[in-house]
Amino acid sequence: MNALRCIALLAAVLLGGGEQAIGAEGPRGTTAAPPLSLVEQSLSGLPTALPLSEIRRLSADLFSEDPSVQEQAVRTLVERGDAQLLAGLEEVRSGGDRAIRLALKPVIELLKNRLNLASKDSDTRRSAAADLGTFGKPIAIPWLEEALARESNRWVRHTIEESVALIKLASDDPTTKISAAAKLGELRSQNAVSALKELIQQAEPEAQPTDQQKAVAQTARAAVERIEVWASWANAFETIFRGISLSSILLIMSLGLAIIFGLMGVINMAHGELMMIGAYATFVTQECFKAYLPAGAFDYYFLAAMPVSFLVVALCGLILEATVIRFLYGRPLETLLATWGVSLVLIQAARVYFGDLTSVAAPSWLSGGAQVMVGVYLPYNRLFIIVLSILCVVGIYFLLFRTGVGLRVRAVMQNRDMSSCLGIPTRKVDAYTFAFGSGLAGLAGCALTLIGNVEPGLGQNYIVDSFMVVVTGGVGKLTGTIVASLGIGGLNKLLEPSFGAVYGKVLILVLVILFLQRRPSGLFMMKGRQADA
Amino acid sequence: MSDTGAIEPRIRNGEGLIFWLTGFTLLVVLPLLNVLPTPDSLLHVSDFALNRFGKFLCFAILALGLDLIWGYTGILSLGHGVFFGLGAYAIGMHLMLNIGTESVYGSALPDFMVWNQVKELPFFWKPFYSFGVALAGAILVPTLFALVFGFLAFRSRIKGVYFAIITQALALCAWLVFNRNETNLGGTNGLTDFKQVLGFRLSEPGTQRALYILTVLCLGGAYLLCRWIIRSRTGRVLVAIRDSEQRVLFSGYSPANYKLFVFVVSAALAGLAGALYVPQVGIITPAQIGVLPSLEMVIWVAVGGRGTLLGAALGAVGVNWARSVLTNYFPELWPFFLGGLFVTVVLLFPDGLVGLFARVREKWVASGLWVRKSPTTSESNGRV
């Protein structure tokens, strides 16, 4: 109720705009907010609220020609305002014209961030502190320092200190400036670089700087250097992380492909589309959770989606093997073409059935990220995919080398005819391996929903890269696939900054071709007596 | 020996007749039907139809080259779109420069350079002012590129699936590079809006007719060239490489050289096809040279019947005709049709239309004595 009245009043005062506000105050005040005394009464009941007359006066001051009067009005409004005033002001701003929006902006920004500094959510506190720092009004320093005293979160503290130093850097006092610059260097603040560089420029000989300016510039120079050294480290670290992240995606995708290729000599061109099916299985699981289960369970849909997409896609793989691949054994190139045909049909079917773009909401426990050092932020979803790929490798290793089924698979891989003679049902092994490899594709598709949209062409984005991984890694060795995906993923991200994504890819193709000059069968090859190596 | 080797003699007796009959129809009858009857006559072939047919025949030239390498030598290349594109862009650049100041912006530079604020013609565009250079480039650039790429690939004995994947990556890379604006090749929009070639207006039906006839002649030439290669000693080695590369190697031949030769020839044919394609269709974009178009080219050959030149040409025309009809009436169904075609042809008709025809005829001739043979198992053991 109070807020509503406040809005009505402010609107009456401010909507007139500019200097007219005061003149128009009488008649409009009476028509828009009838019993003024009532409003005054209710406002004065609030502990932090300003008296009505003062709000009116200050609002008019905001449009004053004199900057100091303006400044004073902002200061008073912000220092004494509260959430209700903020809501009122925002309401006025959204309805007002350009002049009103401009005049209210500093008040709202400062007031909002000051209130947010006390928020329960650490991200909100942090962004409020950062905003105050960029806004650069000295008035914010005491609030920030007060917030700092009670803050326990390391990264929020860091941002608050950075903001305080940033504001102080703009002060007129050289000693404050020097200490702020030194502090910013210590904090490795990337945000301060441009301001610091400006200070250095002021001390260029052509500008005939004073001694004080020279001293400031010296500190600033040291700080910039420190920040830049740190930034290059952080950058390197982030590049490595991005490389590992891409590698892990490639790895999950290539594992299934490599197992199938190793066992049957078949490149499954529909692998990308099996991933796409996995992604849609995740999407459907999410929709089912939304529709049939209580809202509290929604966050755990992803845990259910992983086995679901694995099983669904494994079943698809089984069907694909039984209807197409089975008839093409020993003819890898034909298989390649036929599976490509299958992939075209699957893409179009998904497009017709699901439409072009659907997205999966990442569960809340995977959104956000961990800050590990200044300037380096690792998103949880990428970390999750990395962990998942490691789990997959461990699982496959266990399955292949520690179980009876794995023994049979390896036997067929090494010598199909001999295994068959020894009583291993090779066709069955093929079918199960194909289903398992497809299931891995489904899992990869499920993981990909965390970092991108679900669309029919989803599989196409990475598929050629993962073919390259398989070809580079060689047949039948898990290690080859792991090393090749780390190599290709890492190189991709390493080359991207200097060559751009496109030329980086071209360069990788060239490197792979050159690499195959030395090792035509990939990194690791099966040792055997085949002349056809 | 593989099945295609067995089929060939069966169709060879009729081949000369078919060649001359088809040649006569394409070269004389169709253009005459385009010129002579009145437009409302039943026999009339419209300018549009003739032009569209010319486009299919360009693809047939490419299919011949692809058949040479895949059907006869057993090397699956998924990157022929790149060679096609190189030929097409070479001529396209010449036609682009020929527009001169007729362009939308009235600048001597191609329109897309004006958009991209390129002030001066890039150096590699300058030679293409000359028609001769452009024509030579359309053949030589893909040839040289194939020579380098093939040398690296075959020298290290990359083959089978490995070669297919590498060429597919090549197609992807080429698509990415041609899509970029800073390579000054027109970006996503490609090269288009051509006006004239050697002083003839491209919008004139007469010019298009001449281009059509030129395409037919080139197709005939390409056919004869491929046939000559296949019937020569080299051709026998190529087929031997397909059937057992090691045996060829151990017999003292160098498969790498033969493979390189056939790869280069097929790249040159693809370049020629691209060069003829651009003035008739009037546009070349990166979308026509990427991964999917390159794969589609393979399916033309598969549908027609690989290992037979006639089949490859027939497949290219047939599939593209089906495409233009189907995408016209049922645009959503085309991917289903194409994918289904991939699967059906590979599974059920590994010798394509020509193989089917030969088999039906054989069955007809030998009716009574005919013994059922499964097309997918017993006949295709030698296939790689």
Interface residues (C-beta under 8 A of the other chain):
Chain A: F261 G265 I267 V324 F327 L328 G330 R331 P332 L333 E334 L336 L337 A338 W340 G341 V342 S343 L344 V345 L346 I347 Q348 A349 V352 V464 F467 M468 V470 V471 V502 Y503 K505 V506 L509 V512 I513 L514 L516 Q517 R518 P520 S521 A531 D532
Chain B: G74 L76 F149 L152 A153 R155 S156 R157 I158 G160 V161 Y162 A164 I165 I166 Q168 A169 L170 L172 C173 L176 V177 N179 R180 E245 Q246 V291 L295 V298 I299 A302 E332 P335 F336 L338 G339 G340 L341 F342 V343 V346 L347 P350 T376 S380 N381 R383 V384
